[in-house]
Amino acid sequence: MRKIIISAICVIALASCQTQTLYSWYDSEDATYKYTMRGTDELLTKAMAQYEKVIEKQKGVRKVVPPGVNAEYGYLLYKAGKKDEGLALLRAEITAYPESEKFISRIIKQLEK
């Protein structure tokens, strides 16, 4: 009986060590950082490709776009001249995360001026 209890405790302890991520980021933070630091068109293209990958191929536990990704990618699109697409993604951020409405709606108002 004692061996069964010890075995059960070991199994539970090992199972609790398994980590699962809520979101898949696909190195988008690094691409955005590099673009922010250097600001070249090539780095902008790479950052935008990473954001597309995060949005389209979400493998995290939640299977939804991480908080802020729609907003960040939308802002990059807007800066790149794709204003309608950028504003649509900013609005998608509000839909996905309603708590961001106050902040994101201010950004949208500034961009639409």
PLY file of the C-alpha trace (Angstrom):
ply
format ascii 1.0
element vertex 113
property float x
property float y
property float z
element edge 112
property int vertex1
property int vertex2
end_header
0.00 0.00 0.00
2.83 2.35 0.88
4.50 1.77 -2.52
1.26 2.67 -4.31
0.93 5.94 -2.39
4.56 6.88 -3.04
4.18 6.00 -6.72
1.00 8.11 -6.98
2.75 11.08 -5.35
5.68 10.77 -7.76
3.36 10.63 -10.78
1.44 13.70 -9.60
4.66 15.59 -8.90
6.10 14.80 -12.32
2.84 15.64 -14.10
2.70 19.03 -12.42
6.14 19.90 -13.80
4.90 19.89 -17.36
4.59 23.43 -18.68
2.19 24.58 -21.31
2.27 28.04 -22.81
-0.91 30.02 -23.25
0.28 31.60 -26.51
2.79 30.97 -29.28
4.95 34.03 -29.91
7.21 32.72 -32.73
10.03 35.12 -31.84
7.92 38.18 -32.65
9.37 40.10 -29.70
12.90 39.82 -31.08
11.83 40.87 -34.58
9.95 43.88 -33.20
12.88 44.87 -30.99
15.31 44.74 -33.91
12.96 46.83 -36.06
12.49 49.37 -33.25
16.23 49.72 -32.77
17.24 50.00 -36.44
14.04 50.89 -38.31
14.96 49.45 -41.71
12.41 48.31 -44.28
13.88 44.81 -44.23
13.41 44.52 -40.46
9.87 45.90 -40.77
9.06 43.17 -43.29
10.49 40.52 -40.94
8.55 41.86 -37.95
5.33 41.93 -39.95
5.91 38.34 -41.12
6.37 37.24 -37.51
3.13 38.94 -36.48
1.27 37.24 -39.33
2.62 33.91 -38.14
1.54 34.59 -34.55
-1.97 35.50 -35.69
-2.43 32.68 -38.21
-0.64 29.75 -36.51
-1.52 29.98 -32.84
-0.47 26.77 -31.07
-0.81 27.93 -27.47
-3.25 26.38 -25.01
-5.81 29.16 -25.52
-5.64 29.03 -29.37
-6.23 32.79 -29.58
-4.02 35.70 -30.54
-1.97 36.94 -27.56
-2.90 40.26 -25.96
-1.46 43.24 -27.81
-0.43 41.41 -30.98
-3.33 42.68 -33.08
-2.64 46.20 -31.85
1.11 46.07 -32.48
0.73 44.53 -35.92
-2.09 46.93 -36.77
0.07 49.90 -35.84
2.95 48.59 -37.97
0.57 48.12 -40.90
-0.74 51.65 -40.45
2.79 53.05 -40.41
3.60 51.03 -43.54
0.74 52.71 -45.42
-1.88 49.98 -45.07
-4.17 52.19 -43.03
-7.45 50.28 -43.40
-5.86 46.95 -42.49
-4.09 48.54 -39.54
-7.22 50.14 -38.16
-9.11 46.86 -38.61
-6.53 45.03 -36.51
-6.63 47.71 -33.84
-10.39 47.21 -33.66
-9.85 43.43 -33.56
-7.70 43.96 -30.46
-10.65 45.65 -28.75
-12.94 42.80 -29.76
-10.54 40.13 -28.49
-9.59 42.00 -25.31
-12.34 44.45 -24.28
-10.23 45.73 -21.38
-7.94 47.38 -23.95
-10.73 49.58 -25.35
-9.79 52.81 -23.54
-6.19 52.65 -24.66
-6.70 51.36 -28.20
-9.61 53.69 -28.96
-7.33 56.65 -28.13
-4.75 55.35 -30.58
-7.44 54.92 -33.27
-8.68 58.50 -32.71
-5.13 59.84 -33.05
-4.55 57.90 -36.27
-7.85 58.92 -37.83
-7.14 62.66 -37.42
0 1
1 2
2 3
3 4
4 5
5 6
6 7
7 8
8 9
9 10
10 11
11 12
12 13
13 14
14 15
15 16
16 17
17 18
18 19
19 20
20 21
21 22
22 23
23 24
24 25
25 26
26 27
27 28
28 29
29 30
30 31
31 32
32 33
33 34
34 35
35 36
36 37
37 38
38 39
39 40
40 41
41 42
42 43
43 44
44 45
45 46
46 47
47 48
48 49
49 50
50 51
51 52
52 53
53 54
54 55
55 56
56 57
57 58
58 59
59 60
60 61
61 62
62 63
63 64
64 65
65 66
66 67
67 68
68 69
69 70
70 71
71 72
72 73
73 74
74 75
75 76
76 77
77 78
78 79
79 80
80 81
81 82
82 83
83 84
84 85
85 86
86 87
87 88
88 89
89 90
90 91
91 92
92 93
93 94
94 95
95 96
96 97
97 98
98 99
99 100
100 101
101 102
102 103
103 104
104 105
105 106
106 107
107 108
108 109
109 110
110 111
111 112
